[in-house]
């Protein structure tokens, strides 16, 4: 079986493209489950440590480096707060749908 190693130059190049292009672009696109599934198809071949490193960079560094990502993040957080303020025992199902659309 072929295994991916972090020392492989092709692997390093692929990780760089995922980190710098694919994950930030995923944030900027409107809700697209198919694209998220395809991205997962690429990410799942890497060990979880590598995936979580990419997720951490996406969460912590990408948003600081690219203003459009920060704007999208701010908009989404505002929408989540709006939905959470209206969450009641009777509206859990509807609020869950709204939160699902935002994620």
Rosetta blueprint (number, residue, H / E / L):
1 X L
2 X L
3 X L
4 X L
5 X L
6 X L
7 X L
8 X L
9 X H
10 X H
11 X H
12 X H
13 X H
14 X H
15 X H
16 X H
17 X H
18 X H
19 X H
20 X H
21 X H
22 X H
23 X H
24 X H
25 X H
26 X H
27 X H
28 X H
29 X L
30 X L
31 X L
32 X L
33 X H
34 X H
35 X H
36 X H
37 X H
38 X H
39 X H
40 X H
41 X H
42 X H
43 X H
44 X L
45 X L
46 X L
47 X L
48 X H
49 X H
50 X H
51 X H
52 X H
53 X H
54 X H
55 X H
56 X H
57 X H
58 X H
59 X H
60 X H
61 X H
62 X H
63 X H
64 X H
65 X H
66 X L
67 X H
68 X H
69 X H
70 X H
71 X H
72 X H
73 X H
74 X H
75 X H
76 X H
77 X H
78 X H
79 X H
80 X H
81 X H
82 X H
83 X H
84 X H
85 X H
86 X L
87 X L
88 X L
89 X L
90 X L
91 X L
92 X H
93 X H
94 X H
95 X H
96 X H
97 X H
98 X H
99 X H
100 X H
101 X H
102 X H
103 X L
